[in-house]
Each structure stands twice: as structure tokens, then as C-alpha cells.
Amino acid sequence: MASREMVITGAEEINFAPGIAEEVVQNVRMILSTPVWSVPLDRTFGINVEMLDKPTPDAMAALTSEIYMALRKWEPRCKVKNISFDGDIDGRLVPKVRIEINE
């Protein structure tokens, strides 16, 4: 089984006929951009974002843990290699997730 490593940052256009690698990347983006409780028929889908009002170091630690758990549960075809954060002047945390895709 081959594997590929990718870095996922922001949302991009959706391909409605993706290959396996692109499908996994799209799924990871969807998981990262969906707050828990926002999906009507599956309230547990997504990332719990309650920690985002905490101080930045605390929020980064909690969000890192939340991302690992959510991706492990919702997209088992990828393995998280690294999570880092970009920030902006407004204090917004933007996760940058490096994954390995098992095809």
C-alpha cells in the first residue's frame, strides 16, 4: 500500500469526482472547518471549538488534541504527521495539518 504526505491549510474548491488522495484531503478540510454540533443528523461530527476563547497557548494545545482525535475518528485513511499553527493580528488560529495518506 502506497502512502503520500500532504499539508492541508485552508478551504479550496471541491472536486466532485476525486481520486482517493484528493477525497481524503477534501474530507480532512471538511472536518477541520466543521464545528461540533453544526451537522443536523450527526452532532458529533467535526471539531469542538470551545477552547478558542482561551489564551493562545492553551487553545493551540487543546485544538491540536481535538484535531488528532477527530481525524482519527472521521478519516482513518490518513495519519497525522504534524500540526502547526499560523496566526494573524486578530488572534485567529489557522491550523496547518501535515498528513500521510494510505492509498
LUMLO-518693 format. One record per residue (C-alpha): x, y, z. Coordinates in steps of 0.02 Angstrom, whole numbers, plus 50000, padded with zeros to 5 digits. Example, Ala and Ser with C-alpha at 12.3 -4.5 7.8 and 13.67 -1.06 7.14 Angstrom:
// residues 2
506154977550390506844994750357
This chain:
// residues 103
500005000050000500745016849948500685032250057500825050850019501135065350133500185081850112499965098250205498185104750224497825122750267496275131950205494725127750107494845125749920493615121149785492765104349796493075091249661491515080549643492465066149561494075064849663495365051149671495715043149839497055055649892496015070649843494495063249929495465061150091496115079050080494355085850050493705075650197495075082350311494665100250257492825097150293493205090050466494355104650508493075117650455491545109850539491155114150721490405100250828488505101950845488315110350675487835094950572485985091150599486005072150581487695069450663488015081950801489695073650847490485076750676491865089850667492985098950789492505105050961492945123650959492535128451140494385131351176494555145651052494175159051183495605153151293497365160451289498275156051128499465142751200498025133951288496925134851134498325128051024498605113151139496755109051153496445111450966497925100250923497205086351029495465089050956496135088250777497075072050810495525063850886494325070050751495415064650605495725047750685493855045150704493185052750542494575049850415495565034150462496395033550290497565047450344498885048150478499265064950558501135068450549501175086150618500035100550667500665118350670499755134950676499825151050580499065166050665498575183450619498485200250705496675196850755497205181650856496445169250734497235151950739497395143350571497925125150588499145118050461498985099150464500265087750383499525070750344500085054550264498775046350153498705027450141498055022649970
